[in-house]
Amino acid sequence: MRCFLLLFAGALAAFGQARTQLDLDSFEKVWTTVRDKHWEARPGGLDWQAIHDEYRPRVEKAATHDEARAVTQEMLGRLKQSHFAIIPDLVYSVVDDDAEGPGVTGIDARVLDGRAIVTSVDPGSPAEKQGVHPGWEIQRADGKDLKTIIDQARSNPAIHELQLTRAILARLSGPIGGMVETAFLDGSGKSIDIKLGLAMPRGTLAAFGNLPLQHVWFESKRMGTTAYVRFNLFLDLPRVMASFQQTVDGCKVCDGMIIDLRGNPGGIGGMAMGMAGFLVDKPNQRLGTMYLRDSTLNFVVNPRANVFPGPVAVLVDGCSASTSEIFAGGLKDLGRARVFGTRTAAAALPSNFERLPNGDGFQYAVANYVSQGGQPLEGLGVTPDVVVDLTRDTLLAGHDPVTEAALAWIKADRIRRQKKQ
C-alpha cells in the first residue's frame, strides 16, 4: 500500500510539473506574440520586457491551471486594449468554428434574451422544408443543450456576440448529406423534435489569398421604391462589386437604398472603399485609417462615374464585424448614411486566434483602426444612429423592425424633400 501511495504521489507530482510547464510555455507564447505582432513597438506604451519579468514568476508559482491563466490574462489587461484575451480550453472548443463540416440547415440565428432564436430561414433549405419559422427557439442541436453553451460562453467577457453566434450555428452544421437532431420551441410554446438535413450553403464558392473557400451570396430587390441589398461577406470581389454596381445603375428612380450588413463578418477591406465610391460623390474622402507596426493604410474613397445620390440606410448587428464596421462607421462619420440596428461586433481590427500549448485559446489584434470621425472601432464598434432590437415576438409576427425603421426614415426623407420643392 505504501508503495502504491508513493507511486501515486510521484505520478501527481509529474502531472503537476507537466501542467506547470505547459502553462509556462503558453505564457511565453502569449508574451512573445504581443511583443512581435502588436502595432506599437511598446505595446500599450509599456516596457514589455519588464512586464514579462514581473508576471513569469507568478505563473511559475501558480498552483492550478486556472490560476496561471488568470495571471496571463491580468498581464494582457495591462494593455488596456480589446481583443487580447485568454479563452479557457472548454469555451474555446465551443467557439472554434473550424471543427464542423460545410453542410448547413439553412437557419440563421441570434442569441436574444439568453436564448438561441431563429432569425431567418433560407428559401428551399432543409429547415424551410421542415417548417421551421423565424422566432422559434432552438433548444437542442446535435445532442447539445444550447442554453448551457450560451450561459457558459456569456460568462466569459472575452466571448463577444459574433463568436457566440458562430458557436450556435456550428451545432447546426456538419457533413453535407448528414443529419442533425434538433429540438425547437415554436410560437405556441410547443416543443418540436426535428431531424434536419445538411445541405450545401447558399452562394458561390470564392477564394481569396490563404483563406479557405467561402460561399458568397448577394441579393438585391426593391421594397416599393427603395432598393435593398444584402450580402454575407466582403469577398468574391468581381461578382459582388459588379452586382452592387448593377443595383446602383438600375436605381435612378429609387427614393433610397438599404444596405443590410447584419451577420456580415467582413472580408476584403478594400471592398469597403470600392462600394463607398458608388455612394460618395466628393473626392479624397476617407472611411478611416488603419495603423500597423510598420505602415499606415488610409481607406480613401474614389467616387465612381455613377453615384447614387439618395439617402442610404445601413443595417448592422452584433455579428457585423471587420469590413462591415469600416464601411458602416465610415459612411456614418461622413454623414452619408444613417445606421440602424444594434452595436456592431467591435472587431474592426485584423485579429487572430491560436491554441496555446495548455489548450486555451489566445486572441490578439495586430493593428488599430480609427474611423474618419476619430473614433477607434476596436472594442467600441459602431453605435447605430437608431437603435432597434430584434425580439422573438416581432420575428414570430413576421416583422423585421430594423428594416421597417429604415424604410420609415427613407419615406420621411422623401416627404421632407417633396415639401421643399
C-alpha positions as CSV (number, residue, x, y, z in Angstrom):
1,M,0.0,0.0,0.0
2,R,2.9,2.3,0.9
3,C,4.5,1.7,-2.5
4,F,1.2,2.4,-4.3
5,L,0.8,5.7,-2.4
6,L,4.4,6.7,-3.3
7,L,3.8,5.8,-6.9
8,F,0.6,7.8,-6.9
9,A,2.2,10.8,-5.3
10,G,5.0,10.6,-7.8
11,A,2.5,10.5,-10.7
12,L,0.7,13.5,-9.3
13,A,4.0,15.4,-9.0
14,A,4.9,14.6,-12.6
15,F,1.5,15.7,-13.7
16,G,1.8,18.9,-11.8
17,Q,5.2,19.6,-13.4
18,A,3.9,18.9,-16.9
19,R,1.0,21.2,-16.2
20,T,3.2,23.9,-14.9
21,Q,5.5,23.6,-18.0
22,L,2.5,23.8,-20.4
23,D,1.3,27.0,-18.6
24,L,4.8,28.5,-18.8
25,D,5.1,27.6,-22.5
26,S,1.7,29.2,-23.0
27,F,2.7,32.4,-21.1
28,E,5.8,32.7,-23.2
29,K,3.9,32.3,-26.4
30,V,1.4,35.0,-25.4
31,W,4.1,37.4,-24.3
32,T,6.2,36.8,-27.4
33,T,3.3,37.2,-29.7
34,V,2.3,40.6,-28.3
35,R,6.0,41.7,-28.4
36,D,6.4,40.8,-32.1
37,K,2.9,41.4,-33.6
38,H,1.4,44.4,-31.7
39,W,1.1,47.5,-33.8
40,E,3.1,49.5,-31.3
41,A,6.8,48.9,-30.7
42,R,6.0,49.5,-27.0
43,P,2.6,47.6,-26.7
44,G,0.2,49.8,-24.8
45,G,3.1,52.2,-24.1
46,L,4.5,49.6,-21.7
47,D,8.0,48.2,-21.1
48,W,7.0,44.8,-22.3
49,Q,10.2,43.1,-21.1
50,A,9.6,44.5,-17.6
51,I,6.1,43.1,-17.8
52,H,7.5,39.7,-18.6
53,D,9.8,39.8,-15.7
54,E,7.0,40.8,-13.4
55,Y,4.5,38.1,-14.4
56,R,6.5,35.0,-15.2
57,P,7.4,34.2,-11.6
58,R,3.7,34.4,-10.7
59,V,2.9,31.8,-13.4
60,E,5.7,29.6,-12.1
61,K,4.2,29.8,-8.6
62,A,0.6,29.2,-9.8
63,A,-0.9,26.2,-8.0
64,T,-3.5,25.5,-10.7
65,H,-4.1,25.9,-14.4
66,D,-6.9,28.4,-13.7
67,E,-4.6,30.5,-11.5
68,A,-1.9,30.5,-14.2
69,R,-4.5,31.5,-16.8
70,A,-5.7,34.4,-14.6
71,V,-2.1,35.7,-14.2
72,T,-1.6,35.7,-18.0
73,Q,-5.0,37.4,-18.6
74,E,-4.0,40.0,-16.0
75,M,-0.8,40.7,-17.9
76,L,-2.9,41.2,-21.1
77,G,-5.2,43.5,-19.1
78,R,-2.2,45.9,-18.6
79,L,-2.5,46.7,-22.3
80,K,-6.0,48.2,-21.7
81,Q,-6.9,47.2,-25.2
82,S,-9.6,44.9,-26.5
83,H,-9.2,41.7,-28.4
84,F,-6.3,40.5,-26.3
85,A,-7.8,37.6,-24.3
86,I,-7.2,34.1,-23.0
87,I,-10.2,31.9,-23.7
88,P,-10.4,28.8,-21.4
89,D,-10.0,25.5,-23.2
90,L,-13.6,24.3,-22.5
91,V,-15.0,27.5,-24.0
92,Y,-12.5,27.7,-26.9
93,S,-13.7,24.3,-28.1
94,V,-17.2,25.8,-28.3
95,V,-16.3,28.9,-30.3
96,D,-13.8,27.2,-32.6
97,D,-15.9,27.0,-35.7
98,D,-13.4,25.1,-37.8
99,A,-14.4,21.7,-36.4
100,E,-17.6,21.4,-38.2
101,G,-18.3,20.4,-41.8
102,P,-19.7,22.6,-44.6
103,G,-23.3,21.3,-44.6
104,V,-25.9,23.7,-43.2
105,T,-29.6,23.5,-42.3
106,G,-30.4,27.0,-43.8
107,I,-31.1,28.5,-40.4
108,D,-29.6,31.8,-39.2
109,A,-29.9,32.6,-35.5
110,R,-29.1,35.1,-32.8
111,V,-29.0,35.0,-29.1
112,L,-31.9,37.0,-27.8
113,D,-32.6,37.3,-24.1
114,G,-30.2,34.4,-23.5
115,R,-31.9,32.1,-25.9
116,A,-31.0,30.9,-29.4
117,I,-33.7,32.3,-31.7
118,V,-34.2,31.6,-35.4
119,T,-33.9,34.9,-37.2
120,S,-34.2,33.7,-40.8
121,V,-34.6,30.6,-42.9
122,D,-33.2,30.2,-46.4
123,P,-35.7,29.5,-49.1
124,G,-35.6,25.9,-50.3
125,S,-33.4,24.9,-47.4
126,P,-33.9,21.7,-45.2
127,A,-35.2,23.9,-42.4
128,E,-37.8,25.6,-44.6
129,K,-38.9,22.2,-46.0
130,Q,-39.4,21.0,-42.4
131,G,-41.5,24.1,-41.5
132,V,-39.0,25.9,-39.2
133,H,-40.0,29.6,-38.8
134,P,-38.3,32.8,-37.6
135,G,-38.9,33.3,-33.9
136,W,-38.7,29.7,-33.0
137,E,-36.3,28.9,-30.1
138,I,-33.6,26.3,-30.8
139,Q,-33.4,24.3,-27.6
140,R,-31.0,21.5,-28.6
141,A,-28.9,20.7,-31.6
142,D,-26.6,17.7,-32.2
143,G,-27.3,16.5,-28.6
144,K,-26.2,19.7,-27.0
145,D,-28.4,21.9,-24.9
146,L,-27.8,25.4,-26.4
147,K,-28.8,27.3,-23.3
148,T,-25.9,25.6,-21.5
149,I,-23.5,26.6,-24.2
150,I,-24.9,30.2,-24.2
151,D,-24.6,30.6,-20.5
152,Q,-21.1,29.2,-20.5
153,A,-19.9,31.5,-23.2
154,R,-21.6,34.6,-21.9
155,S,-19.9,34.1,-18.5
156,N,-16.6,34.9,-20.2
157,P,-16.3,38.6,-21.3
158,A,-13.8,37.6,-24.0
159,I,-16.6,35.9,-25.9
160,H,-18.5,38.5,-28.0
161,E,-21.7,38.1,-29.9
162,L,-20.1,37.1,-33.2
163,Q,-18.2,34.2,-31.6
164,L,-21.2,33.1,-29.6
165,T,-23.4,33.1,-32.8
166,R,-20.8,31.1,-34.6
167,A,-20.8,28.6,-31.8
168,I,-24.5,28.2,-32.0
169,L,-24.6,27.8,-35.8
170,A,-21.7,25.3,-35.7
171,R,-24.1,23.0,-33.8
172,L,-26.4,23.2,-36.8
173,S,-23.7,22.2,-39.4
174,G,-21.8,19.1,-40.4
175,P,-21.0,16.9,-43.4
176,I,-23.2,17.5,-46.4
177,G,-25.8,14.8,-46.7
178,G,-25.8,14.2,-43.0
179,M,-28.5,15.0,-40.4
180,V,-28.6,17.0,-37.2
181,E,-31.2,16.2,-34.5
182,T,-32.8,19.4,-33.2
183,A,-35.4,20.5,-30.7
184,F,-37.4,23.7,-31.1
185,L,-39.9,25.7,-29.1
186,D,-42.5,27.1,-31.6
187,G,-44.6,30.2,-31.3
188,S,-47.3,28.5,-29.3
189,G,-44.8,27.1,-26.8
190,K,-44.9,23.6,-28.2
191,S,-41.7,21.6,-28.2
192,I,-40.9,20.0,-31.6
193,D,-38.2,17.5,-32.4
194,I,-36.9,17.6,-36.0
195,K,-34.1,15.8,-37.9
196,L,-32.8,18.4,-40.2
197,G,-30.8,17.5,-43.3
198,L,-27.5,19.2,-44.0
199,A,-27.1,20.8,-47.5
200,M,-24.6,22.9,-49.4
201,P,-24.6,26.5,-48.1
202,R,-26.2,29.1,-50.4
203,G,-24.0,31.1,-52.7
204,T,-21.0,30.7,-55.0
205,L,-17.6,29.4,-53.8
206,A,-14.9,32.0,-53.8
207,A,-11.3,32.1,-52.8
208,F,-9.0,34.9,-51.6
209,G,-5.4,34.6,-50.6
210,N,-4.8,31.9,-48.0
211,L,-8.4,32.0,-46.8
212,P,-10.4,28.7,-47.2
213,L,-13.0,28.6,-49.9
214,Q,-16.1,30.5,-48.8
215,H,-19.7,30.5,-50.1
216,V,-20.6,34.1,-51.0
217,W,-24.1,35.3,-51.9
218,F,-25.5,38.6,-52.9
219,E,-29.2,39.6,-53.1
220,S,-30.8,42.8,-54.4
221,K,-34.5,43.6,-54.6
222,R,-37.0,46.5,-54.4
223,M,-39.1,47.3,-51.4
224,G,-41.6,49.6,-53.1
225,T,-39.3,52.4,-54.5
226,T,-36.4,51.6,-52.1
227,A,-33.5,49.4,-53.2
228,Y,-32.5,46.7,-50.7
229,V,-29.1,45.0,-50.8
230,R,-27.7,42.2,-48.7
231,F,-24.6,40.0,-49.0
232,N,-22.9,37.7,-46.5
233,L,-19.2,38.5,-47.0
234,F,-16.9,41.2,-48.4
235,L,-15.4,38.5,-50.7
236,D,-15.8,37.4,-54.3
237,L,-14.8,40.9,-55.3
238,P,-15.5,40.8,-59.1
239,R,-19.0,39.4,-58.8
240,V,-20.2,41.3,-55.6
241,M,-18.9,44.6,-56.9
242,A,-20.5,44.1,-60.3
243,S,-23.8,43.2,-58.6
244,F,-23.6,46.3,-56.4
245,Q,-22.9,48.4,-59.4
246,Q,-25.9,46.9,-61.3
247,T,-28.1,47.8,-58.3
248,V,-26.8,51.4,-58.4
249,D,-27.2,51.7,-62.2
250,G,-30.7,50.4,-62.0
251,C,-31.7,52.7,-59.2
252,K,-32.1,56.1,-60.9
253,V,-35.7,56.5,-59.6
254,C,-35.2,54.9,-56.1
255,D,-36.1,57.1,-53.2
256,G,-33.4,55.4,-51.0
257,M,-31.1,52.4,-50.5
258,I,-30.9,49.9,-47.7
259,I,-27.6,48.0,-47.3
260,D,-28.1,45.1,-44.9
261,L,-24.8,44.1,-43.2
262,R,-26.4,42.2,-40.3
263,G,-24.4,39.0,-39.8
264,N,-21.7,40.0,-42.3
265,P,-18.3,39.3,-40.6
266,G,-16.3,41.3,-43.1
267,G,-13.6,40.2,-45.6
268,I,-11.5,42.3,-48.0
269,G,-11.1,45.7,-46.5
270,G,-10.6,47.4,-49.9
271,M,-14.2,46.5,-50.9
272,A,-15.5,49.0,-48.3
273,M,-13.7,51.7,-50.2
274,G,-14.9,50.4,-53.6
275,M,-18.6,50.2,-52.6
276,A,-18.4,53.6,-50.9
277,G,-17.3,55.0,-54.2
278,F,-20.8,54.3,-55.5
279,L,-22.3,56.4,-52.7
280,V,-19.9,59.3,-52.1
281,D,-19.6,62.0,-54.8
282,K,-16.8,64.1,-53.2
283,P,-13.2,63.1,-53.9
284,N,-10.5,62.4,-51.3
285,Q,-12.9,61.3,-48.6
286,R,-11.8,58.7,-46.1
287,L,-13.6,56.0,-44.2
288,G,-10.8,55.9,-41.7
289,T,-7.2,54.8,-41.2
290,M,-5.6,51.5,-40.1
291,Y,-2.3,51.6,-38.2
292,L,0.0,48.6,-38.3
293,R,3.5,48.1,-36.8
294,D,5.4,49.3,-40.0
295,S,2.8,51.0,-42.1
296,T,-0.4,53.2,-42.2
297,L,-3.3,52.4,-44.5
298,N,-5.8,55.2,-45.4
299,F,-9.2,53.9,-46.6
300,V,-9.7,56.6,-49.3
301,V,-13.0,56.7,-51.3
302,N,-12.8,57.4,-55.0
303,P,-16.2,58.4,-56.5
304,R,-17.5,56.4,-59.4
305,A,-18.9,57.8,-62.6
306,N,-22.4,56.9,-61.5
307,V,-23.0,57.7,-57.8
308,F,-26.3,57.0,-56.0
309,P,-27.4,60.4,-54.6
310,G,-30.3,59.3,-52.4
311,P,-30.5,58.5,-48.7
312,V,-28.6,55.4,-47.6
313,A,-29.5,53.2,-44.6
314,V,-27.0,50.7,-43.3
315,L,-28.3,47.8,-41.1
316,V,-26.0,46.3,-38.5
317,D,-26.0,44.0,-35.5
318,G,-23.5,42.3,-33.2
319,C,-22.4,40.0,-35.9
320,S,-21.4,42.8,-38.3
321,A,-17.6,42.9,-38.0
322,S,-14.4,43.9,-39.6
323,T,-15.0,45.4,-43.1
324,S,-18.7,45.8,-42.3
325,E,-17.8,48.1,-39.4
326,I,-15.3,50.0,-41.5
327,F,-18.0,50.6,-44.2
328,A,-20.8,51.4,-41.8
329,G,-18.7,53.6,-39.4
330,G,-17.0,55.5,-42.2
331,L,-20.2,56.3,-44.1
332,K,-21.8,57.4,-40.8
333,D,-18.9,59.7,-40.0
334,L,-19.0,61.2,-43.5
335,G,-22.7,61.9,-43.0
336,R,-23.5,59.7,-46.0
337,A,-25.5,57.0,-44.3
338,R,-27.8,56.5,-41.3
339,V,-27.1,53.4,-39.3
340,F,-29.9,51.2,-37.9
341,G,-29.9,48.1,-35.6
342,T,-27.6,47.3,-32.7
343,R,-24.0,47.9,-31.9
344,T,-21.5,46.1,-34.1
345,A,-19.1,43.4,-33.0
346,A,-16.3,45.9,-32.2
347,A,-13.9,43.7,-34.1
348,A,-12.8,46.0,-36.8
349,L,-9.1,45.0,-36.5
350,P,-7.4,42.0,-38.1
351,S,-7.2,39.7,-35.1
352,N,-6.1,36.2,-34.8
353,F,-6.9,33.1,-32.7
354,E,-4.4,30.5,-31.8
355,R,-4.5,27.5,-29.5
356,L,-1.9,27.6,-26.7
357,P,0.2,24.6,-25.5
358,N,-2.0,24.2,-22.5
359,G,-5.2,24.0,-24.6
360,D,-6.5,27.5,-24.0
361,G,-7.3,29.9,-26.9
362,F,-5.5,33.2,-27.4
363,Q,-6.9,36.1,-29.3
364,Y,-4.7,39.1,-30.3
365,A,-5.1,42.1,-32.6
366,V,-2.3,43.2,-35.0
367,A,-3.5,46.7,-36.0
368,N,-5.5,49.7,-34.8
369,Y,-8.3,51.2,-36.9
370,V,-9.7,54.7,-36.4
371,S,-12.8,55.8,-38.3
372,Q,-13.0,59.1,-40.0
373,G,-14.7,60.7,-37.1
374,G,-11.7,59.9,-34.9
375,Q,-13.3,57.0,-33.1
376,P,-11.5,53.7,-32.7
377,L,-13.8,50.9,-33.8
378,E,-11.9,48.2,-32.0
379,G,-13.5,47.4,-28.7
380,L,-16.2,50.0,-29.3
381,G,-17.9,49.1,-32.5
382,V,-20.3,51.2,-34.5
383,T,-23.2,52.6,-32.5
384,P,-26.3,52.9,-34.7
385,D,-28.0,56.3,-35.2
386,V,-31.2,54.5,-34.5
387,V,-31.0,51.5,-32.1
388,V,-33.6,48.9,-33.0
389,D,-33.6,45.5,-31.2
390,L,-34.9,42.2,-32.7
391,T,-37.3,40.4,-30.4
392,R,-38.7,37.0,-30.6
393,D,-42.3,38.4,-30.6
394,T,-41.6,40.5,-33.7
395,L,-40.0,37.6,-35.5
396,L,-42.9,35.3,-34.7
397,A,-45.2,38.0,-36.1
398,G,-43.3,38.1,-39.3
399,H,-41.8,41.6,-38.8
400,D,-38.3,42.9,-39.2
401,P,-38.3,46.0,-37.1
402,V,-34.8,47.1,-38.2
403,T,-35.7,47.1,-41.9
404,E,-39.1,48.7,-41.1
405,A,-37.4,51.5,-39.2
406,A,-35.0,52.2,-42.2
407,L,-37.9,52.2,-44.6
408,A,-39.8,54.7,-42.4
409,W,-36.8,57.0,-42.3
410,I,-36.4,56.9,-46.1
411,K,-40.1,57.6,-46.6
412,A,-40.0,60.6,-44.2
413,D,-37.0,61.9,-46.0
414,R,-38.8,61.7,-49.3
415,I,-41.8,63.6,-47.9
416,R,-39.5,66.2,-46.5
417,R,-37.8,66.7,-49.9
418,Q,-41.1,66.9,-51.7
419,K,-42.3,69.6,-49.4
420,K,-39.2,71.7,-50.2
421,Q,-39.9,71.5,-53.9
